[in-house]
Amino acid sequence: MVCIFGVGDLPQLAKRPELFANKFYIDYEPLAFDCIEQLHYWRLRDEVHAGSAAEFDTSLYAKQDFVWNHV
């Protein structure tokens, strides 16, 4: 079974700290993909207008089993 993100998943995805989410299908609720793309745009725009990029916490990714090059 493969989970495909749709519009109903957007509130949870917007709260997640990860940078990426896969399993958006353009032919299944394309609005979900458009909305998550817009969210990333707004976050980047807000950082640029604030004059500095937000600090990126790499510890979330460094703790993952699939990461080979831990810092």
PyMOL commands that place a pseudoatom at each C-alpha (Angstrom):
pseudoatom trace, name=CA, resn=MET, resi=1, chain=A, elem=C, hetatm=0, pos=[0.000, 0.000, 0.000]
pseudoatom trace, name=CA, resn=VAL, resi=2, chain=A, elem=C, hetatm=0, pos=[1.287, 3.460, -0.910]
pseudoatom trace, name=CA, resn=CYS, resi=3, chain=A, elem=C, hetatm=0, pos=[0.088, 6.577, 0.874]
pseudoatom trace, name=CA, resn=ILE, resi=4, chain=A, elem=C, hetatm=0, pos=[-0.485, 9.560, -1.375]
pseudoatom trace, name=CA, resn=PHE, resi=5, chain=A, elem=C, hetatm=0, pos=[-0.762, 12.987, 0.229]
pseudoatom trace, name=CA, resn=GLY, resi=6, chain=A, elem=C, hetatm=0, pos=[-3.897, 14.986, -0.436]
pseudoatom trace, name=CA, resn=VAL, resi=7, chain=A, elem=C, hetatm=0, pos=[-5.545, 18.187, 0.735]
pseudoatom trace, name=CA, resn=GLY, resi=8, chain=A, elem=C, hetatm=0, pos=[-6.556, 16.579, 4.043]
pseudoatom trace, name=CA, resn=ASP, resi=9, chain=A, elem=C, hetatm=0, pos=[-2.886, 15.981, 4.915]
pseudoatom trace, name=CA, resn=LEU, resi=10, chain=A, elem=C, hetatm=0, pos=[-1.834, 19.620, 4.529]
pseudoatom trace, name=CA, resn=PRO, resi=11, chain=A, elem=C, hetatm=0, pos=[-2.409, 20.769, 8.147]
pseudoatom trace, name=CA, resn=GLN, resi=12, chain=A, elem=C, hetatm=0, pos=[-0.133, 18.010, 9.466]
pseudoatom trace, name=CA, resn=LEU, resi=13, chain=A, elem=C, hetatm=0, pos=[2.490, 18.498, 6.755]
pseudoatom trace, name=CA, resn=ALA, resi=14, chain=A, elem=C, hetatm=0, pos=[2.622, 22.242, 7.444]
pseudoatom trace, name=CA, resn=LYS, resi=15, chain=A, elem=C, hetatm=0, pos=[3.619, 21.522, 11.061]
pseudoatom trace, name=CA, resn=ARG, resi=16, chain=A, elem=C, hetatm=0, pos=[6.378, 19.056, 10.214]
pseudoatom trace, name=CA, resn=PRO, resi=17, chain=A, elem=C, hetatm=0, pos=[10.050, 20.093, 10.514]
pseudoatom trace, name=CA, resn=GLU, resi=18, chain=A, elem=C, hetatm=0, pos=[11.220, 18.079, 7.498]
pseudoatom trace, name=CA, resn=LEU, resi=19, chain=A, elem=C, hetatm=0, pos=[12.079, 19.826, 4.262]
pseudoatom trace, name=CA, resn=PHE, resi=20, chain=A, elem=C, hetatm=0, pos=[10.622, 17.214, 1.949]
pseudoatom trace, name=CA, resn=ALA, resi=21, chain=A, elem=C, hetatm=0, pos=[7.484, 15.174, 1.483]
pseudoatom trace, name=CA, resn=ASN, resi=22, chain=A, elem=C, hetatm=0, pos=[7.047, 12.761, -1.371]
pseudoatom trace, name=CA, resn=LYS, resi=23, chain=A, elem=C, hetatm=0, pos=[4.044, 10.971, -2.796]
pseudoatom trace, name=CA, resn=PHE, resi=24, chain=A, elem=C, hetatm=0, pos=[2.176, 13.923, -4.212]
pseudoatom trace, name=CA, resn=TYR, resi=25, chain=A, elem=C, hetatm=0, pos=[0.542, 12.897, -7.482]
pseudoatom trace, name=CA, resn=ILE, resi=26, chain=A, elem=C, hetatm=0, pos=[-0.392, 15.734, -9.810]
pseudoatom trace, name=CA, resn=ASP, resi=27, chain=A, elem=C, hetatm=0, pos=[-3.430, 13.791, -11.026]
pseudoatom trace, name=CA, resn=TYR, resi=28, chain=A, elem=C, hetatm=0, pos=[-4.685, 13.156, -7.468]
pseudoatom trace, name=CA, resn=GLU, resi=29, chain=A, elem=C, hetatm=0, pos=[-5.765, 16.335, -5.672]
pseudoatom trace, name=CA, resn=PRO, resi=30, chain=A, elem=C, hetatm=0, pos=[-3.345, 18.647, -7.490]
pseudoatom trace, name=CA, resn=LEU, resi=31, chain=A, elem=C, hetatm=0, pos=[-4.345, 21.436, -5.110]
pseudoatom trace, name=CA, resn=ALA, resi=32, chain=A, elem=C, hetatm=0, pos=[-2.406, 19.651, -2.338]
pseudoatom trace, name=CA, resn=PHE, resi=33, chain=A, elem=C, hetatm=0, pos=[0.828, 19.923, -4.312]
pseudoatom trace, name=CA, resn=ASP, resi=34, chain=A, elem=C, hetatm=0, pos=[0.128, 23.564, -5.176]
pseudoatom trace, name=CA, resn=CYS, resi=35, chain=A, elem=C, hetatm=0, pos=[-0.572, 24.426, -1.540]
pseudoatom trace, name=CA, resn=ILE, resi=36, chain=A, elem=C, hetatm=0, pos=[2.585, 22.808, -0.157]
pseudoatom trace, name=CA, resn=GLU, resi=37, chain=A, elem=C, hetatm=0, pos=[4.619, 24.534, -2.869]
pseudoatom trace, name=CA, resn=GLN, resi=38, chain=A, elem=C, hetatm=0, pos=[3.055, 27.861, -1.864]
pseudoatom trace, name=CA, resn=LEU, resi=39, chain=A, elem=C, hetatm=0, pos=[3.824, 27.200, 1.814]
pseudoatom trace, name=CA, resn=HIS, resi=40, chain=A, elem=C, hetatm=0, pos=[7.513, 26.662, 1.013]
pseudoatom trace, name=CA, resn=TYR, resi=41, chain=A, elem=C, hetatm=0, pos=[7.519, 29.844, -1.073]
pseudoatom trace, name=CA, resn=TRP, resi=42, chain=A, elem=C, hetatm=0, pos=[6.020, 31.893, 1.777]
pseudoatom trace, name=CA, resn=ARG, resi=43, chain=A, elem=C, hetatm=0, pos=[8.518, 30.518, 4.289]
pseudoatom trace, name=CA, resn=LEU, resi=44, chain=A, elem=C, hetatm=0, pos=[11.434, 31.414, 2.053]
pseudoatom trace, name=CA, resn=ARG, resi=45, chain=A, elem=C, hetatm=0, pos=[9.962, 34.852, 1.262]
pseudoatom trace, name=CA, resn=ASP, resi=46, chain=A, elem=C, hetatm=0, pos=[9.489, 35.604, 4.962]
pseudoatom trace, name=CA, resn=GLU, resi=47, chain=A, elem=C, hetatm=0, pos=[13.085, 34.638, 5.734]
pseudoatom trace, name=CA, resn=VAL, resi=48, chain=A, elem=C, hetatm=0, pos=[14.402, 36.880, 2.972]
pseudoatom trace, name=CA, resn=HIS, resi=49, chain=A, elem=C, hetatm=0, pos=[12.280, 39.831, 4.100]
pseudoatom trace, name=CA, resn=ALA, resi=50, chain=A, elem=C, hetatm=0, pos=[13.405, 39.311, 7.700]
pseudoatom trace, name=CA, resn=GLY, resi=51, chain=A, elem=C, hetatm=0, pos=[16.956, 39.926, 6.497]
pseudoatom trace, name=CA, resn=SER, resi=52, chain=A, elem=C, hetatm=0, pos=[18.400, 36.636, 7.637]
pseudoatom trace, name=CA, resn=ALA, resi=53, chain=A, elem=C, hetatm=0, pos=[17.759, 32.994, 7.012]
pseudoatom trace, name=CA, resn=ALA, resi=54, chain=A, elem=C, hetatm=0, pos=[16.332, 30.963, 9.858]
pseudoatom trace, name=CA, resn=GLU, resi=55, chain=A, elem=C, hetatm=0, pos=[18.729, 28.592, 11.541]
pseudoatom trace, name=CA, resn=PHE, resi=56, chain=A, elem=C, hetatm=0, pos=[18.455, 25.114, 10.127]
pseudoatom trace, name=CA, resn=ASP, resi=57, chain=A, elem=C, hetatm=0, pos=[18.587, 22.375, 12.745]
pseudoatom trace, name=CA, resn=THR, resi=58, chain=A, elem=C, hetatm=0, pos=[20.492, 19.461, 11.213]
pseudoatom trace, name=CA, resn=SER, resi=59, chain=A, elem=C, hetatm=0, pos=[20.040, 17.228, 14.272]
pseudoatom trace, name=CA, resn=LEU, resi=60, chain=A, elem=C, hetatm=0, pos=[16.690, 15.967, 12.967]
pseudoatom trace, name=CA, resn=TYR, resi=61, chain=A, elem=C, hetatm=0, pos=[18.440, 14.468, 9.947]
pseudoatom trace, name=CA, resn=ALA, resi=62, chain=A, elem=C, hetatm=0, pos=[21.692, 13.505, 11.656]
pseudoatom trace, name=CA, resn=LYS, resi=63, chain=A, elem=C, hetatm=0, pos=[19.835, 11.117, 13.974]
pseudoatom trace, name=CA, resn=GLN, resi=64, chain=A, elem=C, hetatm=0, pos=[18.300, 9.119, 11.123]
pseudoatom trace, name=CA, resn=ASP, resi=65, chain=A, elem=C, hetatm=0, pos=[19.592, 5.592, 10.507]
pseudoatom trace, name=CA, resn=PHE, resi=66, chain=A, elem=C, hetatm=0, pos=[19.917, 6.161, 6.773]
pseudoatom trace, name=CA, resn=VAL, resi=67, chain=A, elem=C, hetatm=0, pos=[22.369, 9.084, 7.180]
pseudoatom trace, name=CA, resn=TRP, resi=68, chain=A, elem=C, hetatm=0, pos=[25.887, 7.866, 6.545]
pseudoatom trace, name=CA, resn=ASN, resi=69, chain=A, elem=C, hetatm=0, pos=[27.945, 11.017, 7.050]
pseudoatom trace, name=CA, resn=HIS, resi=70, chain=A, elem=C, hetatm=0, pos=[27.096, 12.198, 10.523]
pseudoatom trace, name=CA, resn=VAL, resi=71, chain=A, elem=C, hetatm=0, pos=[28.591, 15.518, 11.507]
for i in range(1, 71): cmd.bond("trace and resi %d" % i, "trace and resi %d" % (i + 1))
show_as sticks, trace
zoom trace
